[in-house]
Amino acid sequence: MNRDAIRLDRVVRTFGTGDTAVTALHELSLAFAAGTFTAVMGPSGSGKSTLLQCAAGLDRPTSGSVLLGGTELTGLTENRLTRLRRDRIGFVFQAFNLLPTLTAEQNVALPLRLAGRRPSRAAVHDALARVGLTDRARHRPSELSGGQQQRVAIARALITRPDVLFGDEPTGALDSATSRDVLRMLRGMADDEGQTIVMVTHDPVAAAHADRVVFLADGRLDGALDAPSAEAVAARMTRMAATPC
Ligand SMILES: Nc1ncnc2c1ncn2[C@@H]1O[C@H](COP(=O)(O)OP(=O)(O)OP(=O)(O)O)[C@@H](O)[C@H]1O
């Protein structure tokens, strides 16, 4: 069974109005199957972050539809959208955005506390175990390496057991060896736990960890590669860069 975790249908996102209006997504239709790891690539300004933000309910499309599981996001009130984001979506960014005065386990527990729920020790332990950091639970961010800090951020995104984990350049601030460790961990989450992952990246080596790479150009889908190799992705990106708009 290959159910869609997220489905975008003819999504348009226009910023501004009149002469200065910019359309970042042009009737984009795209589905992400449950349990798969997808990389989103494309030149700067092609709409990757806008796609992620619309798919994750952080931004509202100008028109079109976004379905998370069976839920249509575009018609939700702000309150319901906030709740859905909190309960069903995980997001990690290039910057780890950890609170420096809190320990790893306190950072991980924060989304549940902010939601007014009392995090169980087991849930926090489980989230840290999923990223291989149970032995660092009492450390503060300044006592952790960059890769460990991003693992804490991923554990924090996973504490609610989200339907989809989104990453906007999650390994962009890491050196290549650390980046590879984090990507292998994400790969394992898709393989072993059926976690759906959607990740924007500029790095062909990072994209090669995904099941599928989708390419955007000028706010439109510009093809996809299944079971991508870093070489094939790099060649594709080079061709895209050489194609005049
Ligand atoms: N808040 C905004 N206001 C106006 N224009 C915006 C806004 N956000 C994005 N854009 C425009 O929309 C287009 C797509 O931007 P987006 O950030 O989605 O691209 P991207 O592919 O993620 O780029 P990069 O790889 O450089 O991060 C760009 O032309 C950008 O300038």
The ligand as an ORCA input file, in Angstrom:
! r2SCAN-3c Opt
* xyz 0 1
  N       8.019     36.369      1.899
  C       8.322     36.573      0.610
  N       8.024     37.728      0.015
  C       8.290     37.941     -1.297
  N       8.875     37.025     -2.087
  C       9.215     35.859     -1.548
  C       8.952     35.561     -0.174
  N       9.406     34.293      0.084
  C       9.913     33.850     -1.078
  N       9.803     34.777     -2.053
  C      10.207     34.636     -3.466
  O       9.684     33.420     -3.957
  C      10.624     32.754     -4.790
  C      10.897     31.360     -4.232
  O      11.573     31.496     -2.977
  P      12.021     30.225     -2.111
  O      12.635     30.754     -0.859
  O      10.878     29.296     -1.970
  O      13.129     29.578     -3.056
  P      14.212     28.471     -2.713
  O      14.226     27.547     -3.886
  O      13.949     27.887     -1.373
  O      15.538     29.340     -2.716
  P      16.947     29.127     -1.941
  O      17.544     27.868     -2.497
  O      17.736     30.331     -2.341
  O      16.645     29.060     -0.475
  C      11.848     33.645     -4.844
  O      11.772     34.445     -6.006
  C      11.722     34.502     -3.607
  O      12.348     35.748     -3.785
*
